[in-house]
Amino acid sequence: MELLKTENLKKHYEIKEGILGKSHTLRALDGVSITVEKNRVFAIVGESGSGKSTLARVVLRLTKPTGGRVFFKGKEVFSLKGEDLKAFRRAVQVVFQDPFASLNPRMSIFSTLSEPFKVHGLSSGRRLRDDVAQLLESVGLKAEHMDRYPHQFSGGQRQRICIARALALSPELIVADEPLSSLDVSIQAQILNLLTELKEKRELSYLFISHDLNVVHYFADRVAVMYAGKVVEEAGAEELFQRPLHPYTELLLDAVPKMRLSAGTQQRGHKRVTESVYPEDKPGSKGCSFLPRCPKQKGICATEEPLLKEHGDRKVACHLY
């Protein structure tokens, strides 16, 4: 079942160079179309500046797109009002990257986790404490933790609290924007196992945004690779990791340290990928945005932009295919 869908999603920013400088357009998203199915993990990967977090903010209705549309269960998200909008807010929740910045240091854990219930009128009184206790237990914490404050918890525990807050309204989709990147490697595995367990128990779907391809390989069902505001390749996780097609995907996989989440020997790579930047609209600019870094470029790559096309059961934007 199709849960979330974006169609030709665009987000452009006008940037001015200095006080008297000319302005130019920064294309954070440039025609992104993805589909997240029910009870599946759809991962977005790419370097810093590829547009991953911008996509998350638009999907969550935190940022208005320049063009394109977002659909949730068949309804256009930016046209929702009243009860329909409230239902969307309940059904789609978010887990942010930094658990230290995501929690109000002046609010107890009980206050933080009870707020969603109060706002949506789902619980009150003695039952409210029981509901918060159940939330904490569902993420591996104890009921007694609800009267403590964020500074009394470790980073991993704080992220568990953030996950509990996302679960409060029984969502169908969780947008997880780099939820592991600020945690120690040993804690990352614990949180990833928790997300997997919750997916199975609650039939959750995830839009999982990460730059860690080892985590994505383990967790995702389908993967979209973003470069310079565009999806350049999309495929099932195992197929993409076993047989990448786009030169940029090959470069990413070749550069990432080869590490296993399970017990075993760890092998580390030595190549490094330079961080990308958003493309700018320049007069006369044509061709593939990956051209300056592509080891397989052809003549057409400099004059014609490749479109994302079906290639079997996957998609790829490259003139090689």
C-alpha positions in Angstrom: 0.0 0.0 0.0 1.3 3.4 -1.0 1.7 5.6 2.1 3.7 8.6 1.2 4.4 10.0 -2.3 6.2 13.0 -3.7 5.8 14.2 -7.2 8.5 16.4 -8.9 9.3 18.1 -5.6 11.3 21.3 -5.7 12.7 23.7 -3.2 14.7 26.7 -4.4 16.4 29.4 -2.4 17.4 32.8 -3.6 20.9 33.6 -2.4 22.5 37.0 -2.6 26.3 37.5 -2.7 27.1 40.4 -0.4 25.1 43.6 0.0 25.3 44.7 -3.6 26.0 41.3 -5.1 23.8 39.5 -7.7 21.4 36.9 -6.5 21.3 33.3 -7.7 19.1 30.3 -7.2 20.1 27.4 -4.9 18.3 24.2 -5.9 18.0 22.3 -2.7 15.4 19.9 -4.2 15.1 19.7 -8.0 12.4 17.4 -9.0 12.3 14.6 -6.4 9.8 11.8 -6.8 9.7 9.0 -4.3 7.1 6.5 -2.9 7.2 5.0 0.6 5.0 1.9 1.1 3.3 0.8 4.2 5.4 -1.2 6.7 8.6 -0.5 4.7 11.8 1.4 5.2 12.6 3.8 2.4 16.1 5.2 2.9 17.6 8.4 1.4 21.4 8.5 1.2 23.9 11.0 -0.1 26.6 13.4 0.9 26.1 16.6 3.0 24.4 19.1 0.8 22.6 16.6 -1.4 19.1 17.7 -0.2 18.2 14.8 2.2 17.2 17.0 5.2 15.4 19.5 3.0 13.3 16.7 1.7 12.4 15.6 5.2 11.4 19.1 6.2 9.1 19.5 3.1 7.5 16.1 3.7 6.8 17.0 7.3 5.2 20.3 6.1 7.8 22.3 8.0 9.0 23.9 4.8 6.8 24.9 1.8 8.1 23.6 -1.5 8.8 25.8 -4.5 7.0 23.3 -6.8 5.7 19.7 -6.9 3.4 17.9 -4.5 3.4 15.6 -1.5 0.7 13.0 -0.9 0.0 11.0 2.2 -2.5 8.2 1.8 -3.7 9.8 -1.4 -4.3 13.3 0.0 -2.2 16.3 -1.0 -0.4 17.3 2.2 -0.2 21.1 1.6 -3.9 21.4 1.0 -4.9 19.7 4.3 -6.9 21.8 6.8 -8.8 21.3 10.1 -9.3 17.7 11.2 -7.5 16.3 8.1 -4.4 18.3 9.0 -4.6 17.2 12.6 -4.9 13.5 11.5 -1.8 14.0 9.3 0.2 15.5 12.3 -0.7 12.4 14.3 0.1 9.9 11.5 3.5 11.3 10.6 6.1 11.9 13.3 9.8 12.7 13.3 13.0 11.7 15.1 15.7 14.3 14.7 19.4 13.9 14.5 20.5 15.5 17.8 18.8 14.1 21.0 20.5 16.7 23.1 18.9 19.6 21.2 15.5 17.8 20.6 14.5 17.8 24.3 13.6 20.9 26.4 16.1 20.9 29.3 13.5 22.6 31.6 10.8 20.0 31.0 10.7 16.7 32.8 10.4 13.6 30.7 6.8 13.2 31.9 5.9 16.7 30.6 7.6 16.1 27.3 5.9 12.8 26.6 2.5 13.8 28.0 2.2 16.9 25.8 1.2 15.0 22.6 -1.6 13.2 24.5 -2.9 16.6 25.9 -2.7 18.5 22.6 -4.7 15.8 20.8 -7.0 15.1 23.8 -6.1 11.4 24.0 -5.4 11.0 27.7 -5.6 12.8 31.1 -5.4 12.4 34.8 -4.0 9.1 36.3 -4.3 7.4 32.9 -1.8 9.9 31.5 1.0 8.7 33.8 0.1 5.1 32.8 0.4 6.0 29.1 3.7 7.7 29.6 5.0 4.7 31.6 4.0 2.4 28.7 5.8 4.6 26.2 9.0 4.6 28.2 8.8 0.8 28.6 8.3 0.3 24.9 11.7 1.9 24.2 13.6 0.1 26.9 13.3 2.6 29.7 11.6 2.5 33.1 8.5 4.2 34.4 10.5 5.8 37.2 12.4 7.8 34.5 9.4 10.0 33.8 10.2 12.4 36.7 13.8 13.0 35.6 15.2 15.7 33.3 17.1 15.4 30.0 20.5 16.2 31.6 20.2 13.0 33.7 20.3 10.7 30.7 23.0 9.6 28.2 22.8 10.3 24.5 21.4 6.9 23.7 18.7 7.2 26.4 17.7 10.7 25.2 17.3 9.3 21.7 15.0 6.6 23.1 13.0 9.3 24.8 12.7 11.1 21.4 11.5 7.9 19.8 9.0 7.4 22.6 7.7 10.9 21.9 7.3 10.1 18.2 5.3 6.9 19.2 2.9 8.7 21.5 0.3 9.3 18.8 0.6 5.8 17.3 1.9 7.1 13.9 2.0 5.2 10.6 5.1 6.9 9.3 8.2 8.1 11.1 10.7 10.4 9.4 14.1 9.7 10.9 16.6 12.3 10.0 20.1 11.0 10.8 18.9 9.5 14.1 22.1 7.6 14.8 24.8 10.0 13.7 25.4 11.8 17.0 25.6 8.5 19.0 28.5 6.2 19.7 28.8 3.2 17.4 27.9 0.7 20.2 24.8 2.7 21.0 23.9 3.1 17.3 23.4 -0.7 17.1 21.0 -0.7 20.1 18.9 2.1 18.7 18.8 0.5 15.3 17.6 -2.7 16.8 15.0 -0.8 18.7 13.7 0.9 15.5 13.6 -2.6 13.8 11.7 -4.1 16.7 9.2 -1.2 16.7 8.6 -1.5 13.0 7.7 -5.2 13.4 5.5 -4.7 16.5 3.6 -1.6 15.3 3.8 -2.1 11.5 5.6 1.3 11.1 7.0 2.8 7.9 10.1 4.8 8.0 11.6 7.5 5.7 15.1 7.0 6.9 17.7 9.6 6.1 21.3 8.8 6.6 24.8 9.1 5.2 25.9 5.8 6.8 25.5 3.2 4.0 26.3 0.3 6.4 23.3 1.2 8.5 21.1 1.7 5.4 22.2 -1.7 4.0 21.1 -3.4 7.2 17.9 -1.5 7.8 16.3 -0.4 4.5 14.0 -2.1 2.1 14.5 0.4 -0.7 17.1 3.1 -1.2 17.2 6.4 -3.1 20.6 8.0 -3.8 20.5 11.8 -3.9 23.1 14.1 -5.5 22.8 17.9 -5.8 19.0 17.9 -5.1 18.1 15.0 -7.4 17.6 11.3 -7.1 20.2 9.7 -9.3 19.4 6.1 -8.5 16.7 4.1 -6.7 16.6 0.4 -6.1 15.9 -2.4 -3.6 18.6 -2.2 -0.8 20.3 -5.5 -1.6 20.3 -4.9 -5.3 21.7 -1.5 -5.0 24.6 -2.6 -2.7 25.4 -5.6 -4.8 25.1 -4.0 -8.2 25.2 -0.2 -8.2 24.6 1.4 -11.6 25.2 5.2 -11.3 28.8 6.2 -11.1 28.0 8.4 -8.0 26.5 5.3 -6.2 29.7 3.4 -7.1 31.8 6.2 -5.7 29.8 6.3 -2.4 30.0 2.5 -1.9 33.7 2.5 -2.7 34.5 5.3 -0.3 32.5 4.1 2.8 34.4 2.2 5.5 33.3 -1.5 5.2 32.0 -2.3 8.6 29.5 -5.0 9.8 26.9 -4.4 12.4 27.0 -8.1 13.3 30.0 -9.7 15.0 32.9 -10.4 12.7 36.0 -8.8 11.1 35.8 -5.1 10.3 37.4 -3.8 7.2 37.9 -0.2 6.6 38.3 1.6 3.2 40.7 4.3 2.5 39.1 6.4 -0.2 37.4 9.7 0.6 34.5 11.4 -1.1 34.5 15.2 -1.2 31.3 16.8 0.1 29.0 18.0 -2.6 27.2 21.3 -2.8 23.8 22.3 -4.1 23.8 23.2 -7.8 23.3 26.8 -8.8 21.3 28.2 -11.7 23.9 29.7 -14.1 23.2 31.0 -17.6 24.0 28.4 -20.2 24.6 25.6 -17.7 23.6 22.2 -19.1 24.4 18.5 -18.8 24.8 16.2 -15.8 25.5 17.9 -12.4 27.9 15.0 -11.6 30.0 15.6 -14.7 33.0 17.2 -13.0 33.5 14.2 -10.7 32.4 11.3 -13.0 35.0 8.8 -14.1 32.7 7.4 -16.9 31.6 10.6 -18.6 30.7 10.7 -22.3 30.2 13.6 -24.7 26.4 13.8 -24.2 26.9 14.2 -20.4 28.1 17.8 -21.0 25.2 18.8 -23.2 22.1 16.9 -22.0 20.9 16.3 -18.4 20.1 12.7 -17.8 16.5 11.9 -16.6 15.6 9.4 -13.9 14.3 6.4 -15.9 13.0 2.9 -15.2 15.7 0.2 -15.6 14.2 -3.1 -14.7 12.8 -2.8 -11.2 15.0 0.1 -10.3 15.6 3.7 -11.5 18.7 5.4 -12.7 19.6 8.9 -14.1 22.6 8.3 -16.3 23.4 8.3 -20.0 25.2 5.0 -19.6 21.8 3.2 -19.3 
